[in-house]
Amino acid sequence: MNHQKLILFDFDGVIVNGIDEYWFSSKLACEKYLLTNSTNLNINKYIEVPKIFIEIRPWVKYGWEMVLITHEILKTHEPLNNLTKNAFLENYEENCSKLLSDYSWKSIELQQSLDDARVFQIRNDLKKWISLHQPFNEVVSFIRNAKDKGYKIGVISTKGKTFTSKILANLNIIPELIFGYESGSKVDIISNLSLNYDIKAFVEDRRKTLSNILQNDQTKFINCYLAEWGYLKNIDKKDLPQEIKLLKIKNLEDLVAN
Ligand SMILES: [Mg+2]
């Protein structure tokens, strides 16, 4: 069967830098939607995105973790700071789970608070919300050109699909396929796509996600690229298995070279 050629992209950290949006939306979620006593939060402590939030970004998988981390940075009593950051990151997933249980929160509630904060901003001032996302222009141009050359484009985001679609439309990118967190794990999404498409590449800035793709029988043959311009930990670039190629933004054309 002659399957259509498809290139898959992660969204945040690959097509856009959404760190500002994550911070301001998470802050709004804490302030307005989270079932917490916001008098315990130093909501106005930071005018700009705090450095610690940017430093923690490479560890984050889901949007709800952003809300949790923002809460920890902003809380008045024993906030997450430079002194406690390393210990927190050493057992990142366990620490997030422990915080959820300490507060009796569910991840789904935090995700909902983030989504509600986004809906609020979109209704209030769509332009301003869009402007919090900085596109990687080289990637945007590459996607437009690849479409002209007959490649289909898929975007797999851990944001909600409607939010991802709005930002992409604003960048004048209309991918054939857009998936949000509602669609399940990236491995499952890509497994299903591999039945119907000739997947040429998957570009992602989370190394663990690429490793998962390579450990799955259905997806292990896919060309996996780690986006060097994304949110990487220092160790992510070291000792990469040969199946994961480190992609520099100036070498995007490598994706269509074979
Ligand atoms: Mg990413």
Boltz pocket constraint, residues with backbone or C-beta under 6 A from the ligand:
constraints:
  - pocket:
      binder: B
      contacts: [[A, 10], [A, 11], [A, 12], [A, 13], [A, 14], [A, 204], [A, 205], [A, 206], [A, 230]]
      max_distance: 6.0
